[in-house]
Structures are given as structure tokens and as C-alpha cells.
Amino acid sequence: MSRKRKSSLKVKAAAGVGAAVLAVGIAAVTVSTSQAATENCAGLEQALKNNQNFVAAQQANPDAQSEARIANRQAVIDNIQQRLQAAGCQ
């Protein structure tokens, strides 16, 4: 009579986690490389300018929500600057 070896739960869990990490890594690389290839530098620069103008207007004429709007737009500006750099626009 032959004995079948059963994999432990820990081994199965480690294999599953490893496969998930690999899949996420592949997806991240694919998205980042495809995004850089399709970025429109002029469009990103215009978006950056528009957001900077919005922040300046909020600072010039603040209201009760200005602080939150400025913080949000600053995060958008930071993201656009990262995208410009990643695309080689700057």
C-alpha cells in the first residue's frame, strides 16, 4: 500500500501568497511601463498649470473649504509631477 503525502496547510498558504505576490508584481510592472509609454506631456503640463492656478485662486480668496481643496489639489499636483518625470517630460 502506498502512502500519499499531504502538503501541510503552511506550505499551501506560502505557495498561495507567493503566487499572489508574483501576480501583483507583474501587474505593477505592466501598468507602470504601459502608462509611461502613453503619457501626453502637453496634457500633463496643462493639467499641472490648471491645478496650480486653482490653488493660487483658493489662496487668494479662501473660504471655509479652501484648506481641504488646496490639500487635495496639492496631492494631484504631486501626482502629475511624478507622471511627468516618469514619462520623461521634464
Helices and strands as residue ranges (DSSP letters): H 9-38, H 41-60, H 66-86
